[in-house]
Amino acid sequence: MENKNYDVIMVGGGVMGCSVAYHLMKFDRNLKVAVVERDPTYEFSSTALSMGGVRVQFSLKENVLISLYGRQIFEHFEEEMAVEGEKPNINYRRNGYLFLINSAGEKPARDSLAMQKSLGAEVEWWSPDEMKKRFPLLDVLPWMVGATFGSRDGYLDAYALLMAYRKKARSMGAQFIEGDVTAIEKSGKKITGVKLASGESLKAKVVVNSSGAWAAQVASTIGVKLPIDPVKRQVFFFKPAAPADETLPLIISPNNLYFRPETGGMLSGNSRDDDAVGFDFAYDRKRFEEMIWPGVAEIIPAFDRVKLIRGYAGLYDVNRLDCNAMLGPWPELEGFYLINGFSGHGLQQSPAAGRYLAELILQTPISLDLSIFSPKRLLESRPLSEQGIV
């Protein structure tokens, strides 16, 4: 079969692959860019299954800066992604993020708050009385010493965001190929392309691993071992007997229980250390009945009677080193780039991460220095500290 030649190949067409493709084409319309995606329906894509959260409340400075940039992009994203006058609708809702704080978390939360505010983020400390005043449905429990509220945080339609990036990148000349990459190919220490399950080879001097929860599998085909696991996270949509207040923010408790309004009801989930690893997309109703609903009803007593409508499961690409992105060139192979390991906060980081990687590949001036996320830290066993992982 005849080989095809490209400048850059993305392995994975989720939001990261599409963001990189878009930014590459934005910088240089003459590039030959290919995005290889095994399932163009995106049925099991982590992007499509995301709850779509957008927040600035992180404890690592660079993560806050990424979010501030992303939020700026999302506010005019529909105009930027228009194709032939047709705009996407990502339904960006700025209801806010409310992190409930207990005594053990107060000092770290206040330290992070001070840093966030120093960077221009609109985040406030709320006393229990202020919480009750702003959202009367909340029950102020004895363990709540306060909360941090990001007034311009919110959430959006993740699938619509993905499709917008994909459509725009295609309109600019990026080629999307349905295929399963079985191997990344090299000659010596230099990347030469990828091989597909069909037997076809695609040639390029630059290959980007943008395969999300499958990142470790893809990297292993070229002898690179990444500490990235596909961790199952479950999400549930329920309708309370009492009317749901659609102005409620996305609420997160110290045990990583989270819930937010969704049209006609509420979306909820929780992240646990013992969540299953593997490519399993089945959800467990008992998880909602025994773990999530009791926690939600404790915080909002009006939700003591609910009807579970549906559930689903998606995958986090959890970076076991430090739960932060692996972003940049792999030091031991020329032309191999990573945009992996975002551990659940990748969607909101896709604008900055995609732009940064495109700048690195094209060796253009760097708009926002994200070298702290270099994969080199894995080889040096140098984890980053981020307390805002949910």
N, C-alpha and C positions, 0 to 999 in steps of 0.2 A: 504494500500500500504506500502511496506517495506521501512523503513527509511534508508537514506544513511548518513554516517558519514564522516565529513571532518575536517581538522584542521582550514581552513580559507575559507569563502565564500565571493565572491565579488558580490554585487548586481549592475549589469551594466557592460557590456563588451566593453565600449568605450575605448579610449586611456588610461584613468586613471586605469580602472579595469585591462586592459591587462598589463600595466606597473607594477602595484603592483604584479600581478600574475607572471610575468617574473622575477621580482627581488626576490620574495619569493622562486621560484624554483632555481634561481641562488645561493641563500644562502644555500638552503637545498633541494636536489633532493628527499628526502624521505617524504616531506610534501604531504598531500592530500589537494589540492587546487581546488576549483570549482569557475567558473565564470558563473553567470546566466545572460543571455541576452535574452530579449523578442523578438528581431528582428535581427537575424544573417545576414540579408541583409544590415543592417545599413542604410536604406533608409532615416531615419530622424535623424540619429546620428549627434550630434553637431561636433564630430570629422571629420566625412566624409564630412560635409558641410563647414568646416573651410577653410579660405584662406591660412592657413598654415604659418603665419608669425613667424619669429624668430628674436628677438631683445634684446639688452641689455639696451636699453634706458628706464629705470624706475627711479623713485625717491626714492624708498625704497631700502636700501642696500641689504636686503635679496632677493628681486626680481632680482636685478642685478646679485647676486651670483648664483641664480638658473639658470638664462639665460646663464651665462658664462659656467656653467657646462653642460647645455643642448646643447649649441653650440658645445662644445668639443665632446659630445657624437654623435651628428648628423654628425660630420665630419668623423667618422669611424663607423657609425651606420650600414651600409650595411654589413661590415665585421662581426660585432658582431652578427647580426641577421641572418646570413647565416644558412640554414638548409640543411644538407647533401650536402654541397658545393654550394647550390643555394642561391644567394644573392638577396635581394629585391632591388628595385630602387626607392628611395624617391625623386630623382631629386632635390637635395638641391642646390639652386641657391643663391649665395652671392652677390646680386645686391646692397645691402645696404638699409638702412631706412633713409629717409630725413624728419625730422620734421620741418615744416615751422613755424617760430616764429614771433608773433606780439609784440608790445611794452608791453602789459600787461603780456605776458608770458616770457619776456626776463630774468628777475631775477630768477624765478623758474627754467628756462631751464639752465641758467649758473650755478646755484647751483647744479642741478642734474648732469650736465656735469662734474663738478669738482669731485663729489663723484664717478661717473662712472670711470673717468680716474684714480682716486686713487686706484681703485680695478683692474686696468689693462685692462679696456675696451677700444677698439679702436674707440673713438668717437671724432669728431672735431666740432668746431664752424666755420661756414662759413658765411662770409659777403654776402650781395646781389650780389656783383661783382663776388665773388667766385662761388656762385650758378650758375650764368649765364655762367661763364667760363666752369664749369664742365658739365652743362646740358643746352646747348643753346636753347632747346625747351621751357624751362621755361620762363615765363614772370615775371620779378621782379616787383611786385605790390607795391604801396606806403606803405601798411601796413606791408610789410615784412622787419623786422629789421635784419633778419639773419635766420640761420637754424642750426640744429644739424644733423650731418651725421655720422651714424654708418657704417663704411666701410665693416665690416664683418657680418652685419645683413643680413637677406634675407628671403627666404620662401622655402617651400618644399611641396611635395605631401602628404597631410594629410591622405588620405585614404590608400595610400601605407604604411605610417608609422604605422597606426593602424593595417593593415593586417600583417605587419612584426612582431610587438609585439605579436599579437595573434598566428601566426604560430609558432613563437619561443617558446612561453609559452607552447603551446600544445606539441611541440616536446620534451619539458623537463618534461612533465608529468601532467601539469595542465589540468583539465577537463572542457570543455565548454558545458553548458547545455542550451538548448532553453527552456525558461520558463518565466512566469510573476510572480514576487514575490508580493504576496498580503499582507503579514505580516512578520515582523521580530518578532521572538519569544524570550521570556525570562522567567526566573524563578527567582522571586525576583528582584535583581539588576544585574543579570548575563544573558548574551546572551546565548541562546541555539540553535539558528538556524533560518531558514526561512521557510515559508509556500508558496507553489506555487498555482496558480489558478487551476491547475490540481487536487489539493487536497493532493499532495505529500508534505512531510516534509523533509527538508535536515538539518541535525544536525551539529553544529559547535559551539565552544566556542568563535570564533571570526567571526564577520560579518563586512564587509566593505561596506559603502554606497558610491558606485562609479557610481551613476546613473545620473550624470550631471544635466540637466535641470529638471529632475524628482526627484531631491534629497529631496525636501521638502515633496513630496508625500510619498516617501519611509520612511523617518524619522517619519512622522506622524503616521505610523502604529504601532509605539512603544511609541507614546506619546511625541516625541521630535519635537519641533517647530523650524524650521530653516527659517531665513529671506532670502530665496533664491527663486527668481522668474525666470520663463522661459520667457525671453525677446526676441522677434522676431527681427532678424537682416537680412537685405536684401542685396543681392549681385547681380551685373549685369555684364554681359560680352558684350562688344561692340567692333566694328571695326571702327577705325577712317578712314576717306577718305584719309588723309595723312598717310604715313607709320608710324607705331608705332615703336619707338626706344626700342628694347628689352633690352638695357643696362640701361634703366631708373630704378631708385630705387623704392621702395614702398614709396609713398609720402603721408604725412599726414598734413592736414591744421589744424589751431587752432579750427575750428568748427567740428572736427572729421570726415571730409571728407577724404577718402583714396582711392588710386588707384595704380595699379601696372601692369607691362606687364604680359601677359599670351600668350601662343602660339597662334599666329594668331590675337591677339588683346589686349584688356585691361580688367582687372577685377576692379570693383569699388564698393564702398559702403559708408555708413555713419552711425554713431551711434548717436541717438537722445534721449534726456531725455523722450520724449513722445512716444517712440516706444512701440508697443502693448505688453501686457503680456498675455501669454496663449500659447496653443499648436496649433498654426496656422502657416501653411507652405506656404501660398499663397503669391506671390509677387505682387507688385503694379507698373505697368509700369509708372504711373504718377510720382512716387517718383524719378525715373531715369530722366524723361523728365523735371521735375520742380525743383528738388533739386540737383541732382548729376551731371548731364551733364553740367548745367550752371557753376557749381563750377569748374569742371575739365577744361572746355574750358577757363575759366578766367585764370587759372594757366598755361595751355598749349594751346595757341590760335590755334595751328595747329589742335586741336581736335574740332574745331567749327562745323565740319560736321562728324557725326558718324552714324552707323547703330547698333541698339540694337539687339543682336543675341538671348540672353536668360537671364532669371533671376531666382533666387531661394531664398528661405528663410531658415534660420537655427535658432537655439536657443542658446543664451548665458545663462549660469546659474549665474545670477547676484546676488551677495551677497549684500543685501541692507544695511548691517552694514557698510562696507567699501570697497567693490569691490575687496577684497583679499581672498585668499584661506582659507577655513576651513579645517585644516589638522592636524589629530591626533585623540586621543581617546576622546570620549564624556565623560566628567567627572562624570556623574551621572549613567552610565551603564558600567559595566565591560565587555569588549570584543566588544564594538561597536565603530567603527572607521569611521571617515569622511575624504573624499578626494573630496571636493565639493566647489562650489562658486568661481571659478576662473575668472568669469566675462569676458570671451573672450580671456584670455591669457593662458588657460590651456594646449593647445597642446604643446607649447614650454616649459612648465614647467613640462611636464609629466615624463621626465627622473629623475629629482631630486625629484619630489614629490613621485613618485612610489618607488624609492629607500629608501627615508626617512621613508615612512609608513611601508615598509617591515622591516626596521631596528627597528622601534618601536614595531611592532608586535612580532618580534623574540627576542627582547631585546638584540640586538647586538650593538657594538659600532656605534655611529652616525657619519657619514661621513661629513655631512653639517647640522649644527644646524638650524632647521626651526621651533623651538618651539614658535617663535613669532606669528606663524599662528595657534596656538592652539585654538580649539573651546571654550576653557575656557573664552576667551575674550568676547564671546557673552554673557555669563552669567554675566560677570562683566561690560558689556556695555563699552568696551574699544576698540574703533575702531582704526585701523592703518591708516596712511596717505600715500597715493600713488597718485601722480598727473599724472602718465603716463597711465591712463586707456583710451582705445580707443573703 
